[in-house]
Amino acid sequence: MSGFASSVLSCLDRERLEEELDEVRVRGRNLSRLRRLTAFERAALEERERTARARLRNHEMEHGCER
C-alpha cells in the first residue's frame, strides 16, 4: 500500500475511533440524565470509555496520525 493510501486509511480509522469514543460518552450522559445509574452500569460505561480512549491512543501511537 502506498504511503498516501495508508495515511488516508489511518485517518479514516482515527475518525471511526473518535466517533466510537464520542458515542460512548454521549450514551453515558444520556443514560445518566434519564435515571440514576447503578454502580455496575456506571463501571461498565467507564470501562467502555477507557477502552475506546485506549484504542484511539494506540492508533495514534502506531500510525502517528493526530489532529
C-alpha positions in Angstrom: 0.0 0.0 0.0 1.4 3.4 -0.9 2.2 6.0 1.8 -0.7 8.2 0.8 -3.3 5.4 0.8 -2.1 4.1 4.2 -2.2 7.6 5.7 -5.8 8.1 4.4 -6.8 4.7 5.9 -5.3 5.5 9.2 -7.1 8.9 9.3 -10.3 7.1 8.5 -9.6 4.7 11.3 -8.9 7.6 13.6 -12.2 9.2 12.6 -14.0 6.0 13.3 -12.3 5.6 16.7 -13.1 9.2 17.6 -16.8 8.6 16.7 -16.8 5.4 18.9 -15.4 7.4 21.9 -17.9 10.2 21.4 -20.8 7.6 21.2 -19.8 6.1 24.5 -19.6 9.5 26.1 -23.0 10.6 24.8 -24.6 7.3 25.8 -23.4 7.6 29.3 -24.5 11.2 29.5 -28.0 10.4 28.1 -28.5 7.4 30.4 -27.5 9.4 33.5 -30.0 12.1 32.5 -32.8 9.5 32.3 -32.2 7.8 35.6 -29.8 7.1 38.3 -27.3 4.6 37.2 -26.3 1.6 39.3 -22.7 1.2 40.3 -22.4 -1.8 37.9 -23.8 0.3 35.0 -21.5 3.3 35.8 -18.5 1.0 36.0 -19.4 -0.6 32.7 -19.7 2.8 31.0 -16.4 3.9 32.4 -14.7 0.8 31.2 -16.2 1.2 27.7 -14.9 4.8 27.7 -11.4 3.8 28.9 -11.3 1.1 26.2 -12.4 3.4 23.4 -9.8 6.0 24.6 -7.1 3.4 24.7 -7.9 2.2 21.2 -7.7 5.8 19.9 -4.4 6.4 21.8 -2.9 3.1 20.4 -3.9 4.1 16.9 -2.2 7.5 17.3 1.0 5.8 18.6 1.0 3.2 15.8 0.2 5.4 12.9 1.2 8.8 14.1 -2.0 10.5 12.9 -3.1 13.1 15.3 -5.5 16.1 14.9 
